[in-house]
Amino acid sequence: MNKLYIGNLSSSVTAADLQQLCEQRELCIGQVLLKSGYGFVDCPDENAAIRVIETLSGKVELHGKVIEVDYSVPKKQRTVTPVKNFQALGTDFCSRLFTTSPILAAFIKEPTYE
């Protein structure tokens, strides 16, 4: 995989800025695609991609922000961590959800002793 994600970009960063940054450090990148706050670059091969990540990620400031670089992962392959997102809602919400949900209540039965 030779496509890299570049994150934490200032909105004023241009493709030319990224090209110049890489040229100054003798890094080889190809096409650049920028979005608001992040972008993607193509590297010619795996070794070039590794060099870009090791040289730039968390180590270089561009327009006042330290950039992050990593391999680009297609949306379908990303993992979702529901526990992390669920914890953000707070324990009070979680306890209410589990004690008041009619769906869950249908599966929870009081124990019977015979």
C-alpha positions in Angstrom: 0.0 0.0 0.0 1.6 3.2 -1.1 -1.1 5.8 -0.4 -0.6 7.8 2.7 -3.0 9.8 4.9 -1.7 13.2 6.1 -3.7 14.6 9.0 -3.8 17.6 11.3 -3.3 20.0 8.4 -4.0 23.7 8.6 -6.7 24.8 6.2 -4.1 27.1 4.5 -1.8 24.2 3.5 -1.6 23.7 -0.3 -0.4 20.8 -2.4 2.7 22.9 -3.3 3.4 23.2 0.5 3.5 19.4 0.9 5.6 19.0 -2.3 8.1 21.5 -1.0 8.2 20.0 2.4 9.0 16.6 1.0 11.6 18.0 -1.5 13.4 19.7 1.3 13.8 16.4 3.1 14.5 14.5 -0.1 11.3 12.5 0.1 9.6 11.2 -3.0 5.9 11.7 -3.3 3.5 11.7 -6.2 0.0 13.0 -6.6 -1.4 15.1 -3.7 -5.2 15.3 -2.8 -6.1 17.8 -0.1 -9.4 18.1 1.9 -10.1 20.4 4.8 -7.7 19.4 7.5 -6.3 16.3 5.9 -5.0 14.9 2.7 -3.6 12.0 0.8 -0.4 11.5 -1.1 0.8 8.7 -3.4 4.3 7.3 -3.0 6.1 5.4 -5.8 6.9 2.4 -3.7 6.8 0.9 -0.2 10.2 2.1 0.8 9.3 5.7 -0.1 6.1 5.5 1.9 8.0 4.2 5.0 10.5 7.0 4.7 7.8 9.7 4.5 6.0 8.3 7.6 9.2 8.0 9.6 10.5 11.4 8.6 7.3 13.5 8.9 4.8 11.9 11.3 4.6 13.8 14.5 8.0 15.4 13.8 7.3 18.3 11.4 5.2 21.4 11.8 3.5 22.9 8.8 1.6 26.2 9.0 1.7 26.0 12.8 0.4 22.4 13.2 2.4 19.2 13.7 1.3 16.8 10.9 0.5 13.1 11.3 1.3 10.7 8.5 0.2 7.1 8.2 -1.0 4.5 5.7 -4.4 5.3 4.2 -7.0 2.8 5.2 -10.2 2.4 3.1 -13.4 3.1 5.0 -14.6 -0.5 4.6 -11.4 -1.8 6.4 -11.5 0.6 9.4 -12.6 -0.9 12.7 -15.2 0.7 14.8 -14.8 0.6 18.5 -18.3 0.8 19.9 -17.1 0.4 23.5 -15.0 3.5 23.2 -17.9 5.4 21.7 -20.3 4.0 24.2 -18.2 5.0 27.1 -18.2 8.6 25.9 -21.9 8.6 26.6 -21.3 8.1 30.3 -22.1 5.4 32.8 -25.4 6.9 33.8 -26.7 6.7 30.2 -25.4 3.1 29.9 -27.1 2.0 33.1 -30.4 3.6 32.1 -30.2 1.9 28.6 -29.7 -1.5 30.1 -32.3 -1.2 32.8 -35.1 0.5 30.8 -34.8 -1.0 27.4 -38.0 -3.0 26.5 -36.0 -5.2 24.1 -33.5 -6.2 26.8 -36.3 -6.6 29.4 -37.9 -9.2 27.1 -34.8 -11.4 27.4 -34.2 -10.9 31.0 -36.3 -13.1 33.3 -36.4 -13.2 37.0 -34.8 -16.4 38.3 -37.2 -19.1 39.5 -36.3 -21.4 42.3 -38.0 -24.8 42.4 
